[in-house]
Amino acid sequence: MQLYLPIADLPVNIFLILAMGMAVGFVSGMFGIGGGFLMTPLLIFIGITPAVAVASVTGHIAASSFSGALSHWRRRTVDPTLALVLLIGGTVGTFAGVWLFTLLRSYGQLDLTIAISYVVLLSGVGGAMFWESVGAILRARSGKPPTLRRPGAHNWVHGLPLKLRFKRSKIYLSVFPVVAIGVFIGFVGAILGIGGGFILVPLLIYVLRVPTATVIGTSMMLTLVTMTFAIVLHATTNHQVDAVLTLIMMVGGVIGAQFGVRAGQRMPGEQLRLLLGLLILAVGIRFAVELTIRPDELFTVRALEPGS
């Protein structure tokens, strides 16, 4: 069944988009992270332009994060102070990301920038997660205890000035690294159409030493707000948000997430991290292959934007 997407300006199979949304929702529910890092590449691979894919997926991520963030807020697993400081940086990063998105699109360099960014980011994160999870599995099989970081252990980040007490997380930390992480997550999310949870969660746990109990909820709250800002800015500035596409992805994502949560609860943490690392690494390699393949058409004709 073909459906015409008005903003993407091409017909797509509605069942294919629905199936993709269900698959990404399954992954999101299984691993507890946003699926933007997977959905955006999938849309690009089926012919949707990167600009429309990135802008439309931000709406899908915001909607998917709403119920999770609300649930964590009710269970008091969100650190309001930490979330607020992260949002200050996230808002700045989102505005900067949308500005650069618009600039690159006007110069015709957006597609290449998105592809290279995905190769570097996903290959790096996926490779690191794969290496760490394989080590954890080998240690477990040999009977060695896992190499956990000592609770309360500090690094150079904790020596920075202008500290603030985050009561819910029970940490005393400088606001500078927190704001910097927020800027980075907001910027990357606006440029690449990803929630950034698979980057934010490890940063909060391993760099800032935030307790795991408050990391997931705080991460989802940041994702919800930054992605809401991003979709509004993309819709008003670039006019690239395809509401029909976003709605289909949302329906599939909600259905798939229910099954993903159940599957994730039955697997050990090391195996989950290994599968996630392989999945992220595979998407990064797929983008790298796309960059090296000679295109069928060496030149494209594009209408100039008004005022160009």
HURA-V18423 format. One record per backbone hydrogen bond with DSSP energy under -1.0 kcal/mol. CO is the residue of the C=O (numbers start at 0). NH is the residue of the N-H. E is the energy in kcal/mol with one decimal. If there is no record, write none. Layout:
co: [CO	CO]
nh: [NH	NH]
e: [E	E]
//
This chain:
co: [0	2	4	9	11	12	13	14	15	16	17	18	19	20	21	22	23	24	25	26	27	34	34	35	37	38	39	40	41	42	43	48	49	50	51	52	53	55	56	57	58	59	60	64	65	66	67	68	69	70	71	72	78	79	80	81	82	83	84	85	86	87	88	89	90	91	92	93	94	95	96	97	98	99	100	101	102	103	108	109	110	111	112	113	114	115	116	117	118	119	120	121	122	123	124	125	126	127	128	129	130	131	132	133	134	135	136	137	138	145	149	154	155	156	161	163	165	165	170	172	174	175	176	177	178	179	180	181	182	183	184	185	186	187	188	195	195	196	198	199	200	201	202	202	203	210	213	214	215	216	217	218	219	220	221	222	223	224	225	226	227	228	229	230	231	232	233	233	241	242	243	244	245	246	247	248	249	250	251	252	255	256	257	258	259	260	262	263	267	268	269	270	271	272	273	274	275	276	277	278	279	280	281	282	283	284	285	286	287	288	304]
nh: [13	11	8	4	2	16	17	18	19	20	21	22	23	24	25	26	27	28	29	30	31	37	38	39	41	42	43	44	45	47	46	52	53	54	55	56	57	59	60	61	62	63	64	68	69	70	71	72	73	74	76	75	82	83	84	85	86	87	88	89	90	91	92	93	94	95	96	97	98	99	100	101	102	103	104	105	106	108	112	113	114	115	116	117	118	119	120	121	122	123	124	125	126	127	128	129	130	131	132	133	134	135	136	137	138	139	140	141	143	147	152	157	158	159	174	172	169	170	165	163	178	179	180	181	182	183	184	185	186	187	188	189	190	191	192	198	199	200	202	203	204	205	206	207	209	213	217	218	219	220	221	222	223	224	225	226	227	228	229	230	231	232	233	234	235	236	237	238	245	246	247	248	249	250	251	252	253	254	255	256	259	260	261	262	263	264	265	266	271	272	273	274	275	276	277	278	279	280	281	282	283	284	285	286	287	288	289	290	291	292	307]
e: [-2.5	-2.8	-1.7	-2.1	-3.1	-2.0	-2.2	-2.4	-2.4	-2.5	-2.2	-2.5	-2.7	-2.4	-2.4	-2.1	-2.7	-2.6	-2.3	-2.5	-1.8	-1.4	-2.9	-1.9	-1.8	-2.3	-2.0	-2.6	-1.2	-2.1	-1.4	-2.5	-2.8	-2.1	-2.5	-2.2	-1.3	-1.3	-2.6	-2.2	-2.2	-2.1	-2.1	-2.8	-2.5	-2.2	-2.4	-2.1	-2.0	-1.6	-2.5	-1.1	-2.9	-2.3	-2.2	-2.4	-2.3	-1.8	-1.6	-3.0	-2.8	-1.5	-2.7	-2.3	-2.2	-2.3	-2.5	-2.6	-2.1	-2.4	-2.5	-2.5	-2.2	-3.0	-2.1	-1.9	-1.3	-2.5	-1.9	-2.6	-2.2	-2.6	-2.4	-2.3	-2.1	-2.4	-2.8	-2.2	-1.6	-1.9	-2.6	-2.7	-2.1	-2.1	-2.5	-2.4	-2.3	-2.3	-2.5	-2.3	-1.9	-2.1	-2.4	-2.4	-2.3	-2.1	-2.2	-1.8	-2.0	-1.6	-2.1	-1.3	-1.5	-1.4	-2.1	-2.3	-1.3	-1.6	-2.8	-3.2	-2.7	-2.4	-2.1	-2.0	-2.6	-2.2	-2.5	-2.4	-2.5	-2.6	-2.4	-1.9	-1.9	-2.8	-1.7	-1.3	-3.3	-2.3	-1.6	-2.6	-2.2	-3.0	-1.7	-1.7	-3.0	-1.3	-1.7	-2.6	-2.4	-1.9	-2.1	-2.4	-2.5	-2.0	-2.6	-2.3	-1.6	-2.3	-2.4	-2.4	-1.8	-2.5	-2.9	-2.2	-2.1	-2.6	-1.1	-1.6	-2.4	-2.3	-1.9	-2.1	-2.2	-2.1	-2.1	-2.6	-2.3	-1.6	-2.6	-2.2	-2.0	-2.3	-1.1	-2.0	-2.5	-1.4	-1.1	-1.1	-2.0	-2.4	-2.0	-2.4	-2.5	-2.6	-2.3	-2.3	-2.7	-2.5	-2.4	-1.9	-2.0	-2.4	-2.3	-2.0	-1.9	-2.4	-2.0	-1.8	-1.0	-1.3	-2.4]
//
